[in-house]
Structures are given as C-alpha cells and as structure tokens.
C-alpha cells in the first residue's frame, strides 16, 4: 500500500532505493500525488526497474502529519 511506502521513506534515510515492481507502482502514485521526489531509472527490457526517493515534499510532510506517523 502507498501509505506503507510513505511510512518507510519517512522513517528511513534518504536517498532510498526501491526495486520491487509493486513498490515502483506505489512510488509512481506518491510522486504523481506530489508527496515524494522520485527518480525512476530509464526503462530497459533487459534490466530490473528501480526508483530512488530523494526527498519528501512539503505536501508529503503534511500527509505524514495527517496519517499520524
């Protein structure tokens, strides 16, 4: 769930890398919602997908306060 990813980013050390396909999908949603600054590796059929979270946006910090973690 996207909330779980947001929680792990909040409690972790940035930059944080993710490689699981499910996580990548959640990161797309969180980035599109404006909660995280995320860099996605270019798509290459021979390589695994990956993403790097570089920052939590002010809107993301507000969401974290709202969700209470």
Secondary structure, DSSP 8 states (H G I E B T S, - for coil): -HHHHHHHHHHS-SSEEE--HHHHHHHHHHHHTTSEEEEE----TTS---EEEEEE-HHHHHHHHHHT-
